[in-house]
Amino acid sequence: MVLALDAMNVLQDSLSELIRRTSAEIPDDVHKAIVDSLEQEKKGTIAESAMKIIEQNIALAKNKSQPICQDTGSIIFYVNCPTGFDHLGFEQAAQEAVKAATKKGFLRQNSVDSITGKNDGTNLGPGSPTIHFHQHRAPEVSVRLVLKGGGCENVGAQYSLPNEKLKADRDLDGCRKVILDAVL
C-alpha cells in the first residue's frame, strides 16, 4: 500500500496539526484540574501566583499555537496501521511535518547533532523523529504523538525497602517515606 502524492500531502497536513495540538494544547480534564487547583489556593500566596502563571501560559499557548513547554523534546510517533502500510511514505510525511511545524514555531528548534553539536533548526536527524509502527488487520491508521522533553527523563530515585536510614519498612508507610524523601 504505497501512499499517493495527494494522500501524502493530506497525511503531512494531518501530522502538522497533530504536532501543533500536542505542543500547544492540554487535555480538557488536565486543564480543569489546574483551574480547580487554582481556585483552592489561598489568595495572595506564592502557590496561587504560580498557578495563575501556569493558567495564563496554557491560554497563551493555545491562542497563539505555541509550545506550552520550552522543551518540546524528542518527537515520538506511535502508528497503528494495516499490514502492507507504506512505512517509508509515512516516515517521509512525518519528517516534512516536523520540519514545517518547527518552522512555524509549533516545536522548539532543539534537536542537536550529537557528534557535531550543530543545530540545523529542523528537528530532523538520525532517530528524529522516532516512529514506532504497530501493524493490525483493521483497515484504518491511527497516530499518537508524544513530545518528550528532557525533564521527564532526568528526575527520579530508586530505593530498596526496608531502608534503615529512613526507618522505612516494606509497607505503605515505608513507601510514603521513600517517596517523600525522593521528592525532597
N, C-alpha and C positions, 0 to 999 in steps of 0.2 A: 504494500500500500504506500506508494510514493506520493508525497504532497505536491499538488499542482501549485503553480505560482499564485493564483488567486487565493487558494486555501492557505498558502504560506503567509501571504500578506494579512489575511484575517487572523491567523494564529499569532503573528507578530504583534498586531494591534491588541489582541486579547491579552497577550502576555505583558505588554506595556501597561495596560490598565490594571492587571493583577499586581504588577510591581508598584504602581502608583498607590493603589488602595492599601496594599500591605505596608508600605512605607509610611503613609500619611494618615491612616485611619486605624482606630482600635475598635474591637467589637463592642456592640451596644451594652452588653452585660458588664463588661470591664469598665466602660465609661460610667455607667450607672453606679457601680461600686465606688468609683472615685468620687463622684458627686455626693453619694451618701456619706462617705467618709469625711468629706469637706464639711458637710452640714453638721456632723457630730463633733468637730474640733471646737475647742474653746476659742472664743473670739479674742483676737489680739495676740495669739501665741505664734511662735515660730512655726509650729506644725501647721497652723491654719494658713500662714503665709506661704509655706512650701506647697501645700495642697492647692492653693489658689494659682500659684505659678504653674503647677502641673496642669490644672484645668485650662488655663489660658494657652499653654503650649499645645494641648490637644486640639483646641478650637483653631488656633493659628495654622497648625499643620494641616488640618482637614480643609480649611478655607483656602489655603494657598497651595495645596497639593505638594507640601514639602515634608521631608522626613521628620517624624516625631523625635527620633533619637539621632544624635550626631554620629553614631556608629551604626550604619546600615549593614555593615559586616559582610560575612560570607553569604552568597546568594545560592540557595539550595532549592531546586525544583523537585517535586515528587510527582511523577506522571504515571497514572493508571491508564493503560492503553491495550487495545486488542492485539492479538498475535499478528505479526506482519506489519505493525505500525512503523512508519519511517522515522527511526531514531535520529538518523543524521539530519533529516529535514527539520525535525523538531529542535535539535541542537543548534542548527543554523538560525532558526527563527528566534530561539531563546537568546542567542548571542546578540543578534540585531536588536532585540527588545531591550536587553540590558544596556547596550551601547546607547540607544535612543533615550531610555529612561535616565541614564546618567547625565546625558547632555541636557535633558530637560530639568534636571535637579531633583528627580524623584529618588535618586540614590546619590550618596556622597561618593566622591572620587577617592575611594580608599583602598583599592587593590594595588599592591606594590609588588614588583617582581622581586622574589626573594634572593636572586643572585645579584642583579644589578642595582637594586634599590630604587629603580625608576618607576614612576607612576605615569602611565600614558593617558590617564583620565577617562578610560573607557570601562573599567571594572572587568575587563576580559584578560584572559591569560590561561596558562596551564592550570586546569582544575577550577576555573571560574568562568561561568557559573557551574556549579555542581548539579548534575542531573541524575536522578535515580528513576529508572524505568521499572514498572511492575506490570507484567502482562496479565490480562484476564480474557475470558472468552466473550464478554459483552462487547457490543459494537462502539460504545461511547469512550471518549477520552476525558479524563478529569485531571486537573493540575492543581497542586497545592504549592505554596511558596513559603519558605522560611528565610527571613533575613536575620542572620545570627551574628550579632555584634560580639566583639571580643570580651566584653564584660561578663557575658553569660558563661564563659569558659574559665575565667581566672579567679573565681572565688569558690572556696569550698574547703572542707576539712574532713578528715576521717578519724574516727575514734573506735577503740575496742572497749567493750564492756565485759567485766567490770573495770572501772577506771578509778584506781585508788586516790590519785591526786585530786580528782573532783568529787570523790566519795559517791560515785555513780555506779549503781548495781545494774544487773540485767533485768530491769523492769521499766515501766513507763516513766517513773520519776527519774531514773538514770538517763533515759532518752532525753527528757526535758533538760537535764543538767548539761549534757554534752551539746545539745542544740543551742542552748543559751550561751555556753562557752564559745561555740563556733561563731555565733553572731557577734559576741563582744570582741 
